[in-house]
Amino acid sequence: MARTGRPATRQVGAVARAVEVLDALAEARAELGTNEIARRTGINVSSISRLLSTLVSAGLVQHLPASGRYRLGVRILQLASAARDTLDLRTVARPYLEELTEITGETSTLSLPGEHDLLTIDFVQSPRSVRSVAEIGRNSVAHATAAGKVFLAWGGTLPTGELPAFTEQTIVDRAALTAEIAKVTERGWAQALGEREDDLNGVAVPVRDRTGTLRAVLGVQGPAIRFRPRAMRAAVDPLQTRAALIAETT
């Protein structure tokens, strides 16, 4: 009986060689002839010719009659688009969350925007004994958290009515909040200093798609006694770098 759920350990040699051909064309970022592909892959020319014929038939490689050379085909783009659509954002972001926690020593979070706030969908806890505690499914209050301010800066809306104060530092005046969000938009990141909890500070950046639409918010948070403004600013570059990588992948 065939097993399911895991790939077999034995590989098909012809498929592996076809992948090598595709890799060679991708790495070259140029049109290549049969001999050049053979040289780059270490596969003999006759095998390369057969592989190219199959790949051309599948649309994965395009043959250019005028030069006799080959380049990646349009179907590669179609497959890449389909793969991008099926990628789970949390799966893509997870290793970057782990890196952020390793770099900063603090808890890193990934949140998704909703109508009036964000929802934490994943986090990596700080390894330190004194640490902030994140929770999957917890809302990031839009006006009182770094992630929430990012949400507001890139298209989010606040509910009507008074803004509740969670601490003495919570911004409850709408004009003051508007000025704060303008600052976030200008510099590309947000911070919150004891605004939802007295002893909790956070910094966050947007993950945006090619149209500029907010896809997610990447953040780092920690105890106010340790995660002070200097440490928060030091976390901005690692956050922005990984937000860009997540955006490219998804």
C-alpha positions in Angstrom: 0.0 0.0 0.0 1.4 3.4 -0.9 2.1 5.7 1.9 0.8 9.3 1.9 1.8 12.5 3.7 5.5 12.3 3.1 7.6 12.4 -0.1 9.4 9.2 -1.0 13.2 9.2 -0.3 14.2 7.9 -3.7 14.4 10.5 -6.4 13.8 10.3 -10.2 17.1 11.1 -11.8 15.6 12.7 -15.0 13.5 15.1 -12.9 16.5 16.0 -10.8 18.5 16.8 -13.9 15.7 18.8 -15.4 15.7 20.9 -12.2 19.4 21.5 -12.6 18.8 22.8 -16.1 16.1 25.2 -14.8 18.5 26.3 -12.0 21.2 27.0 -14.6 18.9 29.2 -16.7 17.7 31.0 -13.6 21.2 31.7 -12.2 22.5 32.8 -15.6 19.6 35.4 -16.0 20.4 35.2 -19.7 19.9 33.0 -22.8 22.1 29.9 -22.9 23.0 27.4 -25.5 23.0 23.7 -25.1 26.8 23.4 -24.6 26.8 26.2 -22.0 24.0 24.5 -20.1 25.9 21.2 -20.2 29.0 22.9 -18.9 27.2 24.6 -16.1 25.3 21.4 -15.0 27.9 18.8 -15.7 25.3 16.8 -17.7 26.3 15.5 -21.1 25.1 17.4 -24.2 22.8 14.6 -25.5 20.9 14.4 -22.2 20.7 18.2 -22.1 19.1 18.2 -25.6 16.4 15.7 -24.5 15.7 17.5 -21.3 15.4 20.8 -23.1 13.0 19.3 -25.6 10.7 18.1 -22.7 10.9 21.4 -20.9 10.1 23.4 -24.0 7.1 21.2 -24.6 5.9 21.9 -21.1 6.4 25.6 -21.5 8.9 25.8 -18.7 11.7 26.7 -21.2 11.5 28.7 -24.3 13.6 28.0 -27.4 14.8 31.0 -29.5 15.1 29.8 -33.1 17.1 32.8 -34.2 20.0 32.2 -31.9 19.4 28.5 -31.0 19.6 29.4 -27.3 17.2 28.8 -24.5 15.6 30.9 -21.6 13.0 30.3 -18.9 9.5 30.0 -20.3 6.3 31.8 -19.4 4.9 28.9 -17.5 7.5 29.4 -14.8 5.8 32.7 -14.0 2.4 31.0 -13.9 3.7 28.4 -11.5 5.4 31.0 -9.4 2.1 33.0 -9.2 0.2 29.9 -8.1 2.8 29.0 -5.5 2.7 32.6 -4.1 -1.1 32.4 -3.8 -1.0 29.2 -1.8 1.7 30.2 0.6 0.6 30.6 4.2 1.7 33.9 5.5 2.4 32.5 9.0 4.6 29.7 7.5 6.6 32.2 5.5 7.0 34.6 8.4 7.9 32.0 11.1 11.6 31.8 10.5 11.9 35.6 10.4 10.1 35.9 13.8 12.6 33.4 15.2 15.5 35.6 13.8 14.0 38.7 15.3 13.7 37.2 18.7 17.3 35.9 18.5 18.5 39.4 17.4 16.6 41.5 19.9 16.1 39.0 22.8 12.5 40.1 22.9 9.1 38.7 21.8 8.3 39.0 18.1 4.8 39.1 16.7 2.9 38.8 13.4 -0.5 40.4 13.2 -3.2 40.5 10.5 -5.3 43.6 9.9 -9.1 43.5 10.4 -11.7 46.2 10.2 -10.8 48.3 13.3 -7.8 46.5 14.7 -5.3 43.6 14.3 -5.2 40.0 15.3 -2.0 38.3 16.5 -1.6 35.1 14.4 1.8 34.0 15.5 4.7 35.0 17.8 8.0 33.8 19.1 8.5 34.3 22.8 11.6 35.9 24.3 13.9 33.3 26.0 14.4 35.6 28.9 12.8 34.9 32.3 11.3 38.4 32.4 9.5 38.9 29.2 6.3 40.1 27.5 3.7 37.5 26.9 2.0 37.4 23.5 -1.2 35.5 22.7 -2.5 34.1 19.4 -5.9 35.6 18.8 -5.3 38.7 20.9 -6.3 42.1 19.4 -3.8 44.9 19.0 -5.7 48.0 20.1 -5.3 50.4 17.2 -4.6 53.6 19.2 -2.6 52.0 22.0 -0.1 49.7 20.4 2.8 49.9 17.9 1.1 47.4 15.6 -2.1 49.3 15.9 -0.5 52.5 14.9 1.0 50.8 11.8 -2.5 49.6 11.0 -3.9 53.2 11.2 -1.0 54.6 9.2 -1.7 52.3 6.3 -5.4 52.5 5.8 -7.0 51.2 9.0 -9.9 53.1 10.7 -10.8 53.7 14.3 -14.2 53.0 15.7 -16.3 56.1 16.5 -16.7 57.4 20.1 -14.2 58.1 22.8 -10.8 56.4 22.7 -10.3 54.4 26.0 -7.3 55.0 28.1 -5.5 51.9 29.2 -2.6 53.7 30.9 -1.7 57.3 31.6 0.4 57.2 28.4 -2.5 56.1 26.1 -3.2 58.7 23.4 -6.9 59.4 23.7 -7.1 62.8 21.9 -7.9 62.2 18.2 -5.9 65.2 17.0 -2.9 64.0 18.9 -3.3 60.5 17.5 -3.6 61.9 13.9 -0.3 63.7 14.4 1.3 60.5 15.7 0.0 58.5 12.8 1.4 61.1 10.4 4.8 60.6 12.0 4.5 56.8 11.7 3.7 57.1 8.0 6.7 59.4 7.4 9.3 57.3 9.1 7.8 53.9 8.2 7.5 52.4 11.7 5.6 52.9 15.0 6.3 52.6 18.6 4.3 52.5 21.8 5.7 53.3 25.2 3.6 51.9 28.0 0.4 52.8 26.1 -1.6 49.6 26.5 0.2 48.2 29.6 2.4 50.3 31.8 5.4 48.0 31.7 5.2 47.1 28.0 6.9 48.8 25.0 6.7 47.8 21.4 7.9 48.7 17.9 6.3 47.6 14.6 6.6 47.9 10.9 4.2 47.2 7.9 4.3 44.2 5.6 2.9 45.6 2.3 2.3 44.1 -1.1 3.3 45.5 -4.4 0.4 47.9 -4.5 1.2 49.3 -1.0 -1.7 47.5 0.6 -1.1 46.4 4.2 -0.8 42.6 4.4 0.4 42.2 7.9 2.3 43.9 10.8 5.6 42.7 12.1 6.5 43.7 15.7 8.8 43.3 18.6 7.7 43.9 22.2 9.4 43.7 25.6 9.3 44.9 29.2 9.7 48.7 29.5 12.5 48.3 32.0 14.7 46.7 29.4 13.2 47.4 25.9 13.8 51.1 26.0 13.7 53.6 23.1 17.3 52.9 22.1 16.8 49.2 21.9 13.5 49.8 20.1 15.2 51.9 17.4 17.9 49.2 17.0 15.1 46.7 16.3 13.6 48.8 13.4 16.2 47.9 10.7 15.9 44.1 11.4 12.2 44.4 11.4 12.0 46.3 8.1 14.5 44.0 6.4 12.4 40.9 7.3 9.1 42.6 6.5 10.5 43.2 3.0 11.5 39.6 2.7 8.0 38.4 3.8 6.4 40.8 1.3 8.6 39.5 -1.6 7.7 35.9 -0.8 4.0 36.3 -0.3 
